[in-house]
Amino acid sequence: MKKDLWLGLNERTRKALSPRDYKSGSVAQRIAASGVDAAELSAGRGKAELKKVWIPGVEIFPREIHPQRHRGSFGELAREAQGVLGKIKLWPRQWSAARMFANSAKGFHIHPPCIPAEMTADKWLRRLFINQPQNYSLRPYDREQWDIMFFLQGRAEIFLRDVRAGLPARSMRFFADGDNHRSRNNVGVVIPPGVAHAIRAEGSEDVIMVYGTSTTFQPDFEGRIASEVEAADLPESWRKFLSS
């Protein structure tokens, strides 16, 4: 008979315990649950299992960081009309920078898609991302905010949730590295409007990011969902445990 490891705890705490599941699972299973390395997504976008769970319009593309001995490093962000951004015909009208302190998080927040007056949201979004996904000239980049994110320092955990009308509700969770951590997780990330996104700093290091937007900053485009995490309160389960 297997020995009960938790005999030294009181009964209430023993009942509250739950084992951590260390099973790896496939990329498709982990992308919406425990999360995956960005490298698994930037390198495997074409895999059949990822097509079923990928949020339409999201792009994750690799970057190369070059070490400069005794000085630091050099890493390009993007070149206009080249690479992934050139393919999808997107170039920012504004560049911004942000710092996230260690152990902090941002989001969820979301930007509104621009829907033509003569069409329903369902029909328009399905046309853009399901029926004609490679007809990038249809996308109204100048009338809705697309984000392009790059991470220069630290490690970030990124959460995406598709809540657009007429499209499947899908979630993506992945980890990206800043330039000071050279790895296959050095990536750029494109997030369409209508896809809620949140970022959490992983580890004990501040996260510094640079991001471009397809429009200039407009407060009306900033919708917030489930953003109470930014208040840095303890999770409810932690509060209950500490007061028990």
C-alpha positions in Angstrom: 0.0 0.0 0.0 1.3 3.4 -0.9 2.2 5.6 2.0 0.2 8.8 2.6 2.7 11.6 2.3 0.4 14.1 3.8 -0.4 12.6 7.2 1.4 15.5 8.9 -1.2 18.0 7.7 -4.6 18.7 9.1 -7.6 17.1 7.4 -8.9 20.4 5.9 -5.6 21.1 4.1 -5.3 17.5 2.9 -8.6 17.7 1.2 -7.7 20.9 -0.5 -4.5 19.5 -2.0 -4.4 18.7 -5.7 -1.4 17.1 -7.6 0.2 19.1 -10.4 -0.1 17.4 -13.8 3.4 17.3 -15.5 2.2 15.4 -18.6 3.4 17.3 -21.7 0.7 16.6 -24.3 0.7 17.9 -27.8 1.3 21.5 -28.9 -2.3 21.8 -29.8 -3.3 20.7 -26.3 -0.8 22.9 -24.4 -1.4 26.1 -26.4 -4.7 26.7 -24.7 -3.8 25.2 -21.4 -0.3 25.3 -19.8 1.2 27.3 -22.6 4.0 26.6 -25.1 7.4 28.2 -26.0 7.0 30.8 -28.8 9.5 28.8 -30.8 7.1 25.9 -31.2 4.6 28.3 -32.8 7.0 30.4 -34.9 8.5 27.3 -36.4 5.4 25.2 -36.8 2.6 27.4 -38.0 2.0 25.1 -41.0 1.4 22.0 -38.9 -2.1 20.5 -39.3 -2.6 20.3 -35.5 -1.9 24.0 -35.1 -4.2 25.1 -37.8 -7.1 23.8 -35.8 -6.3 25.9 -32.7 -4.6 29.0 -34.3 -6.4 32.3 -33.9 -6.9 33.8 -37.4 -4.8 36.9 -38.1 -2.3 36.2 -35.3 1.3 36.1 -36.5 4.3 34.9 -34.5 7.6 35.2 -36.4 11.2 34.5 -35.3 13.9 37.1 -34.7 17.7 36.7 -34.6 19.6 38.4 -31.8 23.3 38.9 -32.5 25.7 39.1 -29.5 28.3 41.9 -29.6 31.1 40.7 -27.3 31.9 43.0 -24.4 29.2 45.5 -25.5 25.8 43.9 -25.6 23.6 42.7 -28.5 21.9 43.8 -31.7 18.5 42.6 -32.9 16.4 43.9 -35.8 12.7 44.4 -35.2 11.3 44.5 -38.7 11.9 46.0 -42.1 9.1 47.8 -44.0 7.6 45.7 -46.8 9.7 42.7 -45.9 9.2 39.5 -44.0 5.9 38.7 -42.3 4.8 42.4 -42.0 5.5 42.8 -45.7 3.5 39.8 -46.6 0.4 40.9 -44.7 1.0 44.6 -45.8 1.1 46.0 -42.3 3.4 48.8 -41.2 2.9 50.7 -37.9 1.9 54.4 -37.8 3.1 54.7 -34.2 5.9 53.0 -32.2 5.8 52.9 -28.4 7.7 51.4 -25.5 6.5 49.9 -22.2 8.1 48.5 -19.1 6.4 45.9 -16.9 7.8 45.4 -13.4 8.7 41.9 -12.3 5.7 39.9 -10.9 3.2 42.2 -12.6 0.6 41.7 -15.4 -1.3 43.7 -18.0 -4.8 43.0 -19.4 -6.9 41.6 -20.6 -7.6 44.4 -23.1 -8.9 44.5 -26.6 -9.3 46.8 -29.7 -12.5 47.0 -31.7 -12.6 45.6 -35.3 -13.9 48.0 -37.9 -17.1 46.7 -39.5 -18.3 48.2 -42.8 -21.8 49.7 -42.5 -23.2 47.5 -45.2 -22.2 44.2 -43.7 -22.8 42.3 -40.5 -19.8 41.7 -38.2 -20.1 37.9 -38.7 -20.0 38.1 -42.5 -17.2 40.6 -42.6 -14.9 38.9 -40.2 -15.5 35.5 -41.8 -14.7 37.0 -45.2 -11.4 38.5 -43.9 -10.2 35.5 -41.9 -12.0 32.4 -43.1 -13.0 32.8 -46.7 -10.2 35.1 -48.0 -7.5 34.9 -45.3 -4.7 35.8 -47.7 -6.4 38.8 -49.3 -4.5 41.2 -47.0 -5.6 44.3 -49.0 -9.1 43.9 -47.5 -7.9 44.6 -44.0 -8.7 48.2 -42.8 -5.4 48.7 -41.0 -5.9 52.5 -41.0 -9.3 52.3 -39.2 -8.6 49.7 -36.5 -5.7 49.0 -34.2 -3.4 46.0 -34.9 -0.5 45.5 -32.4 3.0 44.3 -33.3 5.0 43.4 -30.2 8.7 42.9 -29.6 10.3 42.0 -26.3 13.7 43.5 -25.5 14.3 42.4 -21.9 12.9 39.8 -19.6 10.6 36.9 -20.3 6.9 37.4 -21.0 3.9 35.0 -20.8 1.3 36.0 -23.4 -2.4 35.1 -23.4 -4.7 35.6 -26.4 -8.5 34.9 -26.6 -10.5 35.3 -29.9 -13.9 36.9 -29.1 -14.8 38.1 -32.6 -18.3 37.6 -33.9 -18.7 34.6 -36.2 -15.2 33.1 -35.5 -14.4 30.1 -33.3 -13.6 31.0 -29.7 -9.9 30.0 -29.3 -7.2 30.7 -26.8 -3.4 30.8 -27.2 -0.9 30.9 -24.4 2.9 31.1 -25.0 6.2 32.4 -23.7 8.5 34.9 -25.4 12.1 35.9 -24.5 13.6 39.4 -24.5 16.7 40.1 -26.5 18.9 39.7 -23.4 17.9 36.0 -23.4 19.0 34.8 -26.8 16.9 31.8 -27.8 14.4 30.5 -30.3 11.8 32.3 -28.3 12.9 35.7 -29.5 9.9 36.5 -31.7 7.6 39.3 -33.0 3.9 38.9 -32.4 1.0 40.4 -34.4 -2.4 40.7 -32.7 -5.5 41.6 -34.6 -8.4 43.8 -33.2 -11.1 41.7 -31.6 -8.5 39.4 -30.0 -8.2 40.0 -26.2 -4.7 39.9 -24.9 -2.9 39.9 -21.6 0.8 39.8 -20.7 2.5 38.6 -17.5 6.1 39.1 -16.5 7.7 35.7 -15.9 10.4 35.5 -13.3 12.1 38.2 -11.2 13.1 40.5 -14.1 11.3 43.5 -15.5 9.9 43.1 -19.1 10.7 45.9 -21.6 8.8 45.8 -24.9 8.5 47.9 -28.0 5.3 47.7 -30.0 3.9 49.2 -33.2 0.3 50.0 -33.9 -1.5 50.3 -37.2 -3.2 53.5 -35.9 -2.0 56.3 -33.6 -3.1 56.0 -30.0 -6.8 56.4 -29.5 -8.3 55.9 -26.0 -11.6 54.8 -27.5 -9.8 51.8 -29.0 -8.8 50.5 -25.5 -11.4 48.1 -24.1 -10.6 46.4 -20.9 -11.8 42.9 -19.9 -11.0 41.1 -16.6 -8.2 43.5 -15.9 -8.4 43.4 -12.1 -5.0 41.5 -12.0 -3.4 44.9 -12.5 -4.4 45.9 -9.0 -1.9 43.2 -7.7 -4.4 41.7 -5.3 -3.9 38.2 -4.0 -5.9 35.6 -5.8 -9.1 34.6 -4.0 -7.9 31.1 -3.4 -4.8 32.4 -1.7 -6.8 34.7 0.5 -9.1 31.8 1.5 -6.2 29.6 2.3 -4.4 32.2 4.4 -7.5 33.0 6.4 -8.5 29.3 7.0 
